[in-house]
Amino acid sequence: MPELPEVETVRRTLENLVLGKTINEVTVRWPKIVKHPDDLQEFNALLSGQTIHSIGRRGKFLKIILDDVVLVSHLRMEGRYVYVEGEEEPDKHTHVIFRFTDGSELWYRDVRKFGTMHVYKIGEEEANKPLVQLGPEPLDETFNPDELYEKLQRTSRKIKPALLDQAVLVGLGNIYVDEALFRVGLHPETVAHKLSKQQVMKLHKAIVETLQEAVDQGGSTIRSYVNSQGDMGMFQQKLAVYARKGEPCVNCGKEIERIVVGGRGTHICPNCQK
């Protein structure tokens, strides 16, 4: 699933492609993607005639901000936006088509059909699902170690499942939790509330640095993820543990292992993360 850096890369790409464009009409070919409103005619009516003014992001969600409404979009496992200017025909995996008044189109493609879309009046999106349930933004200047420490003190879960909880901290998934924990030498099964303030300070720094480096590299290309123009992220070349089972640790040379924590495949160095 695309995590914060990948979604941020998509956001920046879309910003370069569709700002200032006005939606003429919307065609929904897989209705289950639209979660709010539940009426497709209302969904189309809310978006038609609206001009895109900015593209925001909240955790792993895109926020397409128009005149009066906000489209909140989650890519889930394999969702992608494709910008089209020619006569190309959408394939069977294209489920939502935004047609602009200038003849160009923005397609939402999703092989697994897990993506979601919500439309709200501007100002209402943060007070409703799914955004109302989200925790702090790790790359926001207001996010600090004390806030992370307080949240981790409230849970008896292992640190990896705690960090994957979007109500604790948004934007993190398997890749960047594994990478951040490796950077600070924490085993993913460490109980969250047993971490000291000093450990949480180091973890906070590792999370921020890992995510920022990944954003700067355009994210990680794992499996089928690419951005809205088909470009692949390059941070996967810097991954220290994720998807490197059997390869030598970049620090000590011991083989990277794959274990399961909270039902999720997890990569660790058994020497650096005892």
C-alpha positions in Angstrom: 0.0 0.0 0.0 1.3 3.5 -0.8 2.5 5.2 2.4 3.0 8.9 3.1 6.0 9.4 0.8 4.3 7.7 -2.2 1.0 9.6 -1.6 3.0 12.9 -1.3 4.7 12.1 -4.6 1.3 11.5 -6.3 0.0 14.8 -4.7 2.9 16.8 -6.2 2.5 15.1 -9.6 -1.2 15.8 -9.7 -0.6 19.4 -8.7 1.5 19.9 -11.8 -1.1 18.3 -14.0 -4.6 19.3 -13.0 -4.6 22.6 -11.1 -7.0 25.1 -12.7 -8.9 22.5 -14.6 -12.7 22.5 -14.4 -14.6 19.2 -14.2 -17.2 18.8 -16.8 -18.6 15.5 -15.6 -17.7 12.4 -13.7 -18.3 8.8 -14.7 -18.2 6.1 -12.0 -17.8 2.6 -13.4 -17.4 0.9 -10.0 -19.9 2.4 -7.6 -18.4 0.8 -4.4 -15.4 3.2 -4.6 -17.7 6.1 -3.8 -18.4 6.1 0.0 -19.9 9.6 0.4 -22.3 10.7 -0.8 -23.8 7.2 -1.4 -25.8 8.5 -4.4 -23.7 8.6 -7.6 -25.8 11.3 -9.2 -25.2 13.5 -6.2 -21.5 12.7 -6.4 -21.4 13.8 -10.0 -23.4 16.9 -9.3 -21.2 18.0 -6.4 -18.1 17.8 -8.6 -19.4 18.9 -12.0 -18.6 22.5 -12.8 -16.0 22.7 -10.0 -12.4 23.9 -10.6 -9.4 22.3 -8.9 -7.6 24.9 -6.8 -5.1 22.7 -4.9 -4.1 19.2 -4.0 -3.5 18.4 -0.3 -2.7 15.4 1.7 -3.7 14.0 5.1 -1.7 11.0 6.0 -2.3 8.5 3.1 -5.3 10.4 1.8 -5.3 12.9 -1.1 -7.4 16.0 -0.7 -8.5 17.5 -4.0 -9.8 20.9 -3.2 -12.3 22.5 -5.6 -14.5 25.6 -5.4 -17.0 24.4 -2.8 -16.1 20.8 -2.1 -13.2 18.5 -1.2 -12.6 15.1 -2.8 -10.9 12.8 -0.3 -9.3 9.9 -2.0 -7.5 6.8 -0.7 -5.4 4.8 -3.1 -5.4 1.6 -0.9 -3.3 -1.2 -2.4 -2.9 -0.4 -6.0 -4.9 2.7 -6.8 -3.4 5.1 -9.4 -4.4 8.4 -11.1 -3.6 8.6 -14.8 -3.8 11.9 -16.7 -4.9 11.6 -20.3 -5.0 14.1 -23.1 -5.4 12.0 -26.2 -8.0 9.6 -27.6 -6.9 6.7 -25.4 -9.7 4.3 -24.2 -10.0 3.4 -20.5 -9.3 -0.3 -19.7 -11.3 -2.5 -17.4 -9.4 -1.3 -14.3 -10.3 2.3 -14.8 -13.2 2.9 -12.4 -13.7 6.6 -12.1 -13.2 9.1 -15.0 -13.0 12.9 -14.4 -13.6 14.7 -17.7 -12.4 18.3 -17.8 -13.8 21.1 -19.9 -10.6 21.4 -22.0 -11.0 17.8 -23.2 -8.4 16.2 -20.9 -9.3 13.5 -18.4 -8.1 12.1 -15.1 -8.7 8.4 -14.6 -8.7 6.5 -11.3 -7.4 3.0 -12.0 -7.5 0.3 -9.3 -6.8 -3.4 -10.1 -8.1 -4.5 -6.7 -10.9 -2.0 -6.4 -10.0 -1.2 -2.8 -9.7 2.6 -3.2 -12.3 5.0 -1.6 -13.6 8.4 -2.4 -15.5 10.9 -0.2 -16.9 14.3 -1.2 -17.6 16.9 1.5 -18.3 20.6 1.5 -15.1 22.5 2.3 -14.5 22.6 6.0 -16.5 19.5 6.7 -14.0 16.9 5.6 -11.9 16.9 8.8 -14.9 16.4 11.0 -16.1 13.3 9.2 -14.8 9.9 8.4 -12.3 9.0 7.3 -10.1 12.0 8.2 -11.6 12.6 11.7 -10.1 9.4 12.9 -6.5 10.3 12.0 -3.6 11.1 14.3 -0.8 13.7 13.8 1.2 14.3 10.7 4.8 13.2 11.2 6.2 15.8 8.8 4.3 18.6 10.4 6.4 21.1 12.4 4.0 20.7 15.3 4.7 17.0 15.6 7.1 16.5 18.5 8.6 13.7 20.6 6.4 14.5 23.7 3.2 14.0 21.6 4.5 10.6 20.3 5.6 9.6 23.8 2.2 10.4 25.3 0.4 8.3 22.6 2.7 5.3 23.0 2.3 5.5 26.8 -1.4 4.8 26.4 -1.1 1.5 24.6 0.2 -2.0 25.6 0.6 -3.0 22.0 3.9 -3.9 20.4 5.6 -0.9 18.9 5.1 -1.9 15.3 1.3 -2.4 15.4 1.1 0.9 17.5 3.0 2.8 14.7 0.8 1.3 12.0 -2.3 2.6 13.8 -3.3 5.7 11.8 -5.0 7.1 14.9 -1.6 7.2 16.6 0.4 8.6 13.7 -0.6 8.9 10.1 1.3 7.9 6.9 3.3 4.9 8.2 3.0 1.4 6.8 5.1 -1.7 6.7 8.0 -0.2 4.8 8.8 2.9 6.8 8.0 1.4 10.2 10.5 -1.4 9.6 13.1 1.2 8.4 12.6 3.6 11.3 12.8 0.8 13.9 16.0 -0.5 12.3 17.6 3.0 12.4 17.1 3.2 16.2 17.8 -0.5 16.9 14.4 -1.3 18.3 12.9 -4.7 17.9 9.3 -4.4 16.5 7.9 -6.6 19.3 9.0 -4.1 22.0 6.0 -3.1 24.1 5.2 0.5 23.2 4.6 1.9 26.7 7.9 0.5 28.0 9.9 2.8 25.7 11.8 5.5 27.6 11.5 9.2 26.7 15.0 9.0 25.2 14.1 6.0 23.1 11.0 7.8 21.8 13.1 10.9 21.0 15.4 8.8 18.8 12.4 7.0 17.3 10.7 10.4 16.5 13.8 11.6 14.8 14.2 8.3 12.8 10.5 8.5 11.6 10.8 12.1 10.4 14.2 11.5 8.7 13.1 8.3 7.0 9.9 9.8 5.7 11.6 13.0 4.5 14.3 11.1 2.7 11.7 8.9 1.0 9.7 12.0 0.0 12.8 13.6 -1.5 13.4 10.4 -3.5 9.9 10.1 -4.8 8.9 7.2 -2.5 9.7 3.5 -2.8 8.7 1.4 -5.8 7.5 -1.8 -4.2 5.5 -4.2 -6.4 3.4 -2.1 -8.7 3.5 1.4 -7.2 4.3 4.3 -9.6 3.2 7.9 -9.4 0.6 9.6 -11.6 3.0 9.9 -14.6 4.3 6.4 -14.4 7.6 7.3 -12.7 9.0 5.0 -10.1 10.2 6.1 -6.7 13.9 5.6 -5.9 14.0 5.3 -2.1 13.9 1.5 -2.4 17.6 1.6 -3.3 18.2 2.9 0.3 16.0 0.4 2.1 18.1 -1.2 4.9 15.8 -4.0 6.0 12.5 -4.1 4.2 12.2 -6.8 1.5 15.9 -7.7 2.1 15.4 -11.1 3.7 18.7 -13.2 3.5 20.8 -10.2 2.5 23.5 -8.8 4.8 22.8 -6.0 7.3 24.2 -2.7 6.2 25.6 -2.2 9.7 26.8 -5.6 10.9 26.6 -8.0 8.0 24.3 -10.5 9.7 21.5 -11.8 7.5 18.2 -9.9 7.5 15.3 -12.0 8.8 11.6 -11.9 8.1 9.2 -12.4 11.0 5.5 -11.8 11.6 4.4 -9.1 14.0 0.8 -8.3 14.5 0.0 -10.3 11.4 2.3 -8.2 9.2 5.5 -9.4 7.5 8.4 -7.6 9.2 12.1 -7.3 8.4 14.7 -7.0 11.1 18.4 -7.4 11.7 18.5 -10.0 14.6 21.8 -8.5 15.8 21.1 -4.8 15.6 17.5 -5.2 16.9 17.7 -7.6 19.7 
